[in-house]
Amino acid sequence: LAKTTQPISMDSYEGQEVNITCSHNNIATNDYITWYQQFPSQGPRFIIQGYKTKVTNEVASLFIPADRKSSTLSLPRVSLSDTAVYYCLVAPAENTGFQKLVFGTGTRLLVSP
Amino acid sequence: SQTIHQWPATLVQPVGSPLSLECTVEGTSNPNLYWYRQAAGRGLQLLFYSVGIGQISSEVPQNLSASRPQDRQFILSSKKLLLSDSGFYLCACSSGTGSFHMNTEAFFGQGTRLTVV
């Protein structure tokens, strides 16, 4: 499994755009990149997933360069409720076999007024 | 989509007592199931995963065991709890039937906060 590296913590203010970058230098051809969000005392929840280029949904955007050795989660105009831990996860597509979901330490985002 | 039921939400147990945490899944069949533990302020540690009934894989040596007696039931157990078993335990599932070129998301339960005293 590709190992991921993220910043331990980030600080931001309400209304700003936040970009969290994850490094995964050993990503394999059939690996997908998924980001999860976890609030205190809750289980993580899925935010976004991508394979290459750019993916956007109603919550965030995910930018993946051509070499796929890193990815950036972009949260537009964060609010206080975006304060959470964000995990980057790399795992193979399910049709290639069982995907063991190994989470890293995540990035703790603190949004201040 | 899948729904994970996990109970109890909180549990305080004395050292040396047994443990049984249960997780059930709705909305899917033949899911991949996972048990994670999270220490205070730390990341998620994968403890066990299962790809089918009776099939359990352990990630780390520990005082815990897991069982999957039914397709959508996953149980975490211990015969004698240690202080170091305290933590936030999360059950998760992924569908196991993702389409080609896709990686389906994992769904998590609400967790059980275990305090061993």
Interface residues (C-beta under 8 A of the other chain):
Chain A: Y32 T34 Y36 S41 Q42 G43 P44 R45 F46 Q49 Y51 V85 Y87 A91 P92 A93 E94 N95 F98 Q99 K100 L101 V102 F103 G104 T105 G106
Chain B: I4 N32 Y34 Y36 R42 G43 L44 L46 Y49 V51 F88 L90 A92 S94 S95 G96 T97 G98 S99 F100 H101 M102 N103 T104 E105 A106 F107 F108 G109 Q110 G111 R113
